[in-house]
């Protein structure tokens, strides 16, 4: 399926600054909508609070695995329990969106979805429907006799449906289920210089269901300053659910945010992912760090640790620094044998105060390449 750094961007990309699309707005209307009355700076809060509804957003993709690209998204912020007369109240926002994009290596996608919070955040729903066509590279993970780069392409229908229920109103602890399905046409370039064997074409489907346990005690869901979020997904992919293979899945994600001072904020991430059984090569977990292409380091088991620090040095502007390490393992008995490190720096602008939303650009260096990406809200989106 499409790399995590691309698919999760579908949930964030509609927040990107697009002021140049609104040049026809009258001068006073522009000031009311995009200029903060508090400090006279550019701010998107009033626009997101307005009844205008749809927010057109240019998409910029900088994921090294698929190349540079772009597209367009339309997002609609639903007025509801997450808002009052002053704007956002800190609850998870309810947004519907549609998007499409294309990259320099021929990767493209079209799709849409809905992310909602209901009954004063007692119920959360996430749904995505998309047709994705990524062109990616497989590096032979999990196969002892494969140690080169193999190009492959995928085309197919993808959906994610997730429903969570808050156990107790006073405690942000959720339980629920999610279901994923991907019907996939794969074209795999083997590297064998024989016409009949040079390419393999496969049609396959993956379908899985996970039990989800989520604790979300962050002060903000877009750019948190303090609190803890931890999520555990455990389940299985099966022919009985509509797929072609049977394998197990465990995914654990924990994020801790701590304000060091009034202007300095720190964050910490621990991600552990494991899959076992008849796992398709493109479904193997991989190290996800800025500066490392998606799918570059894969295996049955992956762990990643990362920290990010943000210093609000002047008005709405901040500098960030981050560093992380991860390892892709066949077995946890091989831990600490092949650690990969990536890190970098960037900046943030406080784009929408009522939403606590920051946006900016990061530049990172991994073991092999430099990379840059646009970050809207938290880089740790899911």
N, C-alpha and C positions, 0 to 999 in steps of 0.2 A: 504494500500500500504506500501512499505518498509519505515521504519522510515526516517525522513528527514536527520538525521545525517549520515545515510548510503547512501541514494540516492544522496545527494549532494556530498558525497565523490567520487562518480563516476566522477565528474567534476574536482576533484583535485588530485586523487590518483596517476595519471601518473607523478606527479612532484617528487615523493619520491626518495631519494637517492638509487641508485642501483649499486654502483661502483664495487661491487664484481662480477657482471655479465660481467665485461669488463676486466678481468684479462689477457685475451689473447691479448689485445691491446699492440702494441709495446711501449717500454718505452718512446721514444720521442713523439709518437702519443698520448700516454696517457697524457703527460705533456701539449701538445698543446691543447688537448680537455678538460681536467679537472683541470688544474692548472692555476690560474690567473697570467698573466704576470705583473699585477699591484702590487700585494702583496704576490704572491707565495702561496696563500691559495687555498684550493679546491673550485672550482667554476664550475657550470654547464652551464654557459652562452654559451660558444663556442660550446658545444655539441648540445644545443638546436638550435643554429644558423646554425649548419652544415647541409650539404645535405644528411647526413646519413639517416635522415627521421624518422624511427621508434624508439621509446624509450620504451624498456621493463621495466616494473615497478612492483616490488612486492607489493601486497596490504596487509596491516595490519589493521584489524578491531578490535576495542576495545570497541564498543558500548555495555554497560551493558545489554541492552534489548535483544540482540541476542548472546552474549558471544564472546569470543576471536576467531578470525579466520583470514584467509588469502587467497590469490589468486594471480592472475597475470593480468596485463593490458598491452596493447600496445597502444601507442599514437603516432600520427604523427603531428608535427608542420608544418603547411603550410607556405611556404615562400610567402610573398605578401605584402599588403599595411602596415601591422603592423611592417614591417622590412625594414631596409636599409642596406647598406654595413657594418654598425657598429653593426647591430643586431636589437633588439626590439626598436621601436620608442615610446612606451608608449600607443599605441592603444590596444584595446582588442585583444588578440591573437586568431588565427584561428587554431583549433585543431580537429582532428578526433581520436576516441578512441574505443577500444573494451576491455571488461573486464569480468572476472569471479571470484567468490570467494565462500568460504564455511566457516561456523563458528561452534563452539563447540556445539551449541544447534540444529544443523541440518539446519539452515538457509543457503540458497544459492541463487546465481543469476548469470545469463550470459546476456550480452547485449553489446550495443555500442551506439555511437552517434557522433554528430558533433556540435561544437560551433564555429560560424563564425562571423567576422566583415567585411563588404564589403563597397565599394564606399566611402573610407576614413571615415569609421564608420558611414555612413548614414543609413545603414541597419545592424541589428544584428539578427542572427538566432540561435536557440538552438533546437536540436532534439535528443531524446533518445528513443531507442527501447530496451526492455529488457524482459526476463522471470524471475520473482522473486518468491521466495518461502520462506518467512519469518515464523519463529515460534516465537510468541509473547505472551504477557500477557495482559489481559483486567482486569481493576480494578473496574469495575462497574460504571464508570462515567456516569451520566445522568439518572441512574436508582435508585430510592430511596430504592428499596428492594434488591439491589445488593451491597455488600460491601466487597467482597472477591476477591481472585485472580482466574482468569479463563484463562486457557491456550487455545490458538487457533493457527491454522496454515492456511496459505494462499498460493495458487499457481495460477499463471496466467500471462498473457501477459500485459505489461504496456508500454504506450507511452506518451511522452510529446512533443508537437510541439509548438514552440513559434517564432513569427516574429514581430520585432519591427522596427519602422521607426523614424529617427531623424528629428524633425520638422524643425529645422534651423541649418545650419552647425556650426555656432559660439556658439550655446547653446546646451549642452548635455542633451536635453529633448527628450524622446522617447515615442511614443504611439504605441500600437499594440494589438495583440490577442494571447492567448495561448489556446491549446486544450489538455485535458488529458483524457485518456481512460484506464481502468483496468478491464479486464475480469478475474473473481476471483472465485476459488473454495475454500470455507472456511470449515474447520473442527473445530468445537467449542466444547470443553470439558465442559459440564454443571456442573459437580460435583455431579450430581444426581446418587445415587447408584442403578440405575435400568438399566439393559442392553439396553433396547430399547431407553432410554432417556439419557444415559451416554454421548453420542456424537451426535451432530447435524451436518449434512453435507448440505451445501448450495452452489448453484452456482448463482453468481450475477455479475452484471457489473455496474461500475460507469463511467460516462462520463460527462465532464463539459467544458465550455468555459468561459474565463475571458477576460475582457478588462484590458489592462496593461498600466499603466502610470509610467514612469521611468525617474528620473533625476539622472545622474551619473557624478558628478563633482570631483571624486577622482583623485589623482595624479597617481594612479597605481591600476590596477584591481586585482592584486595578493596579495600584502601586502601593503595596503595604509598607507601613513604617514599623509596626510591631505586631506581635502575635505569632501563633503557630497554625500551620495547616499540615495535616497528615492524611494520606489516603492509601488504602490497601485494596487492590483488586486481585481476586483469586477465582479462577474458573477454568473452563476447558473449551477447546474448539473441537467440533465433532461433525461427523456425517449426519447425525440425527438432527443437527441444527441447520443443515443446509450446505455444509462444507464437503470437501473431498478427503480430509485427513483428520486424525485424532491426535491432539496434543494438549498438554496442560500449560497454564499461564499463571504467573505470579508477578505483580508489579506493585512496589511500595515506594511512595514519594513523601518526603517530609521536608517542610520549609519552616525555618525559624527566623523571625525578624526582630531586631533589637535596636532601639534608638540609643546610640552612645552618648549623644548630647543633643541640644536643640537643633543643630545643623548637620550632625553626622549620624548616618543610619547604616546598620549592617544587616546582612542576610546570609543564611546558610542553607545549603540544600544537600540532601542525601537521597539518592535514587538507586534502588535495587530491582533488577528485573531478571526473571528466569523463565525459560520455556523448556519443556521436555516432551519426548515422544516423537511423532512423525512431523517435525516442524519444517515447513517450507523454508527455503534458504532466505527469501525476502522477508520472512517473519522473525528471523533471529533478532534478539535484542542488540542494540548498538550503543556505543558511547555517544552521548549527546552533550557536547560542549561547544561554545563559541570558539571558532578556530579549527574545528575538526569537521570535515564533511559528513553528512548523514550516511550511514552504512559502512563507513571506512573501517571501523573496528567492531566486528560482530562476533558473537559466540552464544552458546546456550545460556550463559550467565554473564551479567554485566553489573558493575556497581560504579557510581559516580558521586564524587563529593565536590562541592563548589561553594565559594564565598564571594559575596559582592558587597562593596562599600560605596556609599554615596555621600558626598560632601556638598551641601548647599552653600556655596561660597559667596554668592551675591544674588539678591532678589530671587527671581524664579529659576536661576541657572545653577546647575549642579555638575560636578565631575564624578564619574564612577570609575572604580577599579575592580577587577574580578580575576580570580584564578581558580582553576579546578583540576581535578585528577580523576581518572577512571581506568578501568581494566575490563577487558573482555576475556572470559574464562570458559574453557571446556568443563572444568570442575573447580570447585572452590578450594580444593587441596592445592591448586597452583597459584593461590593468591600472592600478590606482591612480586610476581615474576616479570611482568611486562606492563608497568604503569605508564599511561599516557597523560601528559600535562598540557594544558592550554590556558591562556590568560590574556588580558588586555585592558584597555581603558576606553572611555567614551564620555559623552556628556548627556545631560537631561535638561528639558525645559518643562516647567510646571504648566501643562497645557490647559487643564480644566480643574480649578481649585475645588469647586463643589463636588467633583467626582474623585479628587485626590489623584488625578491622572497625570503622569509624567511621560514624556516621549523624547527620543534622542537617537544617537548613532553610536555604535560600538565598533572598535577595531581590535581584532584578536589575532594571536599567533598560536598555532598548534604545532605538533611535532614536524609537520611537513609544509604547511602553507600559512599565508596571511589571509584573513577574511574580514569582511565588515558586514554589519547588518543593522537594519533599523529596528529599534525596540520601542514598542508602544505598550505602556503599562509595564508590568513585570515581565522580564524575559522568561521567568518560570511560570508559564501561563496555565499549565495543566499538570 
